[in-house]
């Protein structure tokens, strides 16, 4: 392998430097090698030269170049693009705080996937940005709330169809959890659309989508998955069930509190409607891998979205703010590949919460609060990803 690398270098195939040429000028990047002598380029000066950014998402490190996310897992010969894993000839490596990507990323990957913007001259070792479009093109006009257009959120009305959810101790006869979640979900859809956000609904009528196929509807183009539910205590076991009220948000994580375990058991009862093969995605050997990927990639973003939802719900909800809780076996979230939250909007076993959840004004308040929280989350995400460089309106 070392001999091959030396041969390539001597033949001129791999230069000692790469020149990145953009309308802002030229930047020279040194080509170094890994332990086996394979050519590598430092990620930070590369992204700086291309006006990109770098962020760490758990175990993954993402290079944002021309609004495209290239995610690398140090030590693995692959990268992720639009929820697809693509191979690399050699692994990326970390040295201290620096990430080094294979020379192949500069010479082949960028020209292949961003061919309308970049061309690589192998003889000269130059990555050339074509024209001045990427620099001089007017920035997209921002929405009145400051967001860039194009955000997508998936809203999931919990349960449905043959799965009623909890029966609602203090709901009127014939009303169950699935009815409340659908009513609020439709209101949330309307509130988000008013704020310029595209909404995907897992259901808009009394049907039962597959529990494990709900979160995946929030794909690479989607920013957040929000599943709506109503909590309930076992009224046969808890004498104080009437006095327990409030709202909480659950995310995938390892801090498995007793109350989060109770909620997970309740919500996962819906698995009985799914096939054994689908249930294996939560309880089988693949479940560990799915949960590990979910927690490593999106724990921070999910936790932040949940915290904002709790903050916005607190002024309007009559119940107690019970905070953001983590659980590693929430079936509806485990198969997700984007940030996701499960919102428990109140307790049907609480007279006050049930009255609030049944009222149209209460449902509107919840929908408005969640929509405002989602806007705040997306604004923060834009800042962190560099999309808001220069401030609103740029």
URMO-V838121 format. One record per backbone hydrogen bond with DSSP energy under -0.5 kcal/mol. NH is the residue of the N-H (numbers start at 1). CO is the residue of the C=O. E is the energy in kcal/mol with one decimal. If there is no record, write none. Layout:
BEGIN
NH/CO/E + NH/CO/E
END
This chain:
BEGIN
5/1/-2.1 + 6/2/-2.4 + 7/3/-2.4 + 8/4/-2.4 + 9/5/-2.3 + 10/6/-2.8 + 11/7/-1.9 + 12/9/-1.1 + 13/8/-1.7 + 14/8/-1.1 + 15/13/-0.5 + 18/29/-2.9 + 19/125/-2.5 + 20/18/-0.6 + 20/27/-3.2 + 21/19/-0.7 + 21/127/-2.8 + 22/20/-0.6 + 22/25/-2.6 + 25/22/-2.2 + 27/20/-2.1 + 29/18/-3.2 + 29/27/-0.5 + 31/16/-2.7 + 32/30/-0.7 + 32/40/-2.2 + 34/38/-1.8 + 37/34/-2.1 + 40/32/-2.9 + 41/101/-2.9 + 42/30/-0.5 + 43/99/-3.2 + 46/42/-1.0 + 47/43/-2.7 + 48/44/-2.4 + 49/45/-2.1 + 50/46/-1.4 + 51/48/-1.3 + 52/47/-3.9 + 53/64/-1.7 + 55/62/-2.1 + 57/55/-0.5 + 57/60/-2.6 + 58/56/-0.5 + 60/57/-1.9 + 61/72/-2.8 + 62/55/-3.2 + 63/70/-3.1 + 64/53/-2.9 + 64/62/-0.6 + 65/63/-0.8 + 65/68/-2.4 + 68/65/-1.5 + 70/63/-2.6 + 70/68/-0.6 + 71/69/-0.6 + 71/80/-2.3 + 72/61/-3.2 + 73/78/-0.7 + 74/59/-0.5 + 74/72/-0.6 + 75/92/-2.7 + 76/73/-2.5 + 78/76/-1.8 + 79/86/-2.4 + 80/71/-2.7 + 81/84/-2.8 + 84/81/-1.6 + 86/79/-3.4 + 86/84/-0.6 + 88/77/-2.4 + 92/76/-1.2 + 93/100/-2.1 + 95/98/-2.7 + 98/95/-2.2 + 100/93/-3.1 + 101/41/-2.8 + 103/39/-2.0 + 105/102/-2.0 + 106/102/-0.7 + 106/103/-0.7 + 107/103/-2.4 + 108/104/-2.8 + 109/104/-1.9 + 110/105/-2.5 + 112/108/-1.7 + 113/109/-2.7 + 114/110/-2.5 + 115/112/-0.5 + 117/114/-2.0 + 118/114/-2.4 + 119/128/-2.2 + 121/119/-0.5 + 121/126/-3.3 + 122/120/-0.8 + 125/121/-1.7 + 126/121/-1.8 + 127/19/-2.9 + 128/119/-3.3 + 128/126/-0.7 + 129/21/-3.1 + 130/117/-3.2 + 130/128/-0.5 + 135/132/-0.9 + 136/132/-3.1 + 137/133/-2.0 + 143/147/-3.1 + 146/143/-2.5 + 150/196/-0.5 + 151/148/-0.6 + 153/198/-2.4 + 154/224/-2.6 + 155/153/-0.5 + 155/200/-3.1 + 156/154/-0.5 + 156/226/-3.4 + 157/155/-0.6 + 158/156/-0.8 + 158/228/-1.8 + 160/163/-2.9 + 163/160/-2.1 + 164/162/-0.8 + 170/348/-1.9 + 171/168/-1.4 + 175/172/-2.2 + 177/166/-2.5 + 178/164/-2.2 + 179/176/-1.0 + 180/176/-1.4 + 181/177/-2.5 + 182/178/-1.4 + 183/179/-2.1 + 184/180/-2.4 + 185/181/-2.2 + 186/182/-2.3 + 187/183/-1.6 + 188/184/-2.9 + 189/185/-2.5 + 190/186/-1.8 + 191/187/-2.4 + 192/188/-2.7 + 193/189/-2.2 + 194/190/-2.0 + 195/191/-1.0 + 196/193/-1.7 + 197/192/-2.4 + 198/151/-2.5 + 200/153/-2.4 + 202/155/-2.0 + 207/205/-2.1 + 209/207/-0.6 + 213/210/-1.4 + 214/211/-0.7 + 217/214/-1.6 + 218/215/-2.3 + 219/217/-1.2 + 222/219/-2.0 + 223/152/-3.4 + 224/152/-0.8 + 225/339/-2.1 + 226/154/-2.7 + 227/341/-2.5 + 228/156/-3.1 + 228/226/-0.5 + 229/343/-2.6 + 231/346/-2.6 + 235/233/-1.0 + 237/234/-1.4 + 238/234/-2.0 + 239/237/-0.7 + 241/238/-1.2 + 243/240/-1.5 + 244/240/-0.7 + 244/241/-0.8 + 245/243/-0.7 + 247/320/-2.1 + 248/344/-1.9 + 249/323/-1.9 + 250/342/-3.1 + 251/325/-2.3 + 253/327/-0.8 + 256/254/-2.2 + 257/255/-1.5 + 257/326/-0.6 + 261/257/-2.1 + 262/258/-1.9 + 263/259/-2.3 + 264/260/-2.5 + 265/261/-2.4 + 266/262/-2.1 + 267/263/-3.0 + 268/264/-2.7 + 269/265/-0.6 + 269/266/-0.9 + 270/267/-1.3 + 271/268/-2.1 + 272/269/-1.7 + 273/270/-1.7 + 274/271/-2.3 + 279/275/-2.3 + 280/276/-1.5 + 281/278/-1.4 + 282/279/-1.8 + 283/279/-2.4 + 284/280/-2.2 + 287/280/-0.5 + 287/284/-1.3 + 288/284/-0.5 + 288/285/-0.5 + 289/285/-0.6 + 290/286/-2.3 + 291/287/-2.8 + 292/288/-2.4 + 293/289/-2.4 + 294/290/-2.3 + 295/291/-2.8 + 296/292/-2.5 + 297/293/-2.1 + 298/294/-2.2 + 299/295/-1.3 + 302/298/-2.8 + 303/299/-2.7 + 304/300/-2.1 + 305/301/-2.4 + 306/302/-2.6 + 307/303/-2.4 + 308/304/-2.2 + 309/305/-1.9 + 310/306/-2.3 + 311/307/-2.2 + 312/308/-2.2 + 313/309/-2.1 + 314/310/-1.8 + 315/311/-0.6 + 316/313/-1.2 + 317/313/-2.4 + 322/247/-2.7 + 322/320/-0.9 + 325/249/-3.0 + 326/255/-0.8 + 327/251/-2.1 + 331/329/-1.0 + 333/330/-1.2 + 334/330/-2.2 + 335/331/-0.7 + 336/333/-2.0 + 341/225/-2.4 + 342/250/-2.5 + 343/227/-3.0 + 343/341/-0.5 + 344/248/-2.8 + 344/342/-0.6 + 345/229/-2.8 + 345/343/-0.8 + 348/231/-2.8 + 348/346/-0.5 + 350/347/-1.2 + 351/349/-0.5 + 354/350/-2.9 + 355/351/-2.0 + 356/352/-2.0 + 357/353/-3.0 + 358/354/-1.9 + 359/355/-1.2 + 363/359/-2.2 + 364/360/-2.2 + 365/361/-2.6 + 366/362/-2.2 + 367/363/-2.4 + 368/364/-2.9 + 369/365/-2.5 + 370/366/-2.6 + 371/367/-2.3 + 372/368/-2.5 + 373/369/-2.1 + 374/370/-2.3 + 375/371/-2.2 + 376/372/-2.2 + 377/373/-2.4 + 378/374/-2.6 + 379/375/-2.5 + 380/376/-2.2 + 381/377/-2.4 + 382/378/-2.2 + 383/379/-2.0 + 384/380/-2.6 + 385/381/-2.3 + 386/382/-0.7 + 386/383/-0.9 + 387/382/-1.4 + 388/382/-1.3 + 389/386/-1.4 + 391/388/-2.9 + 394/391/-1.6
END
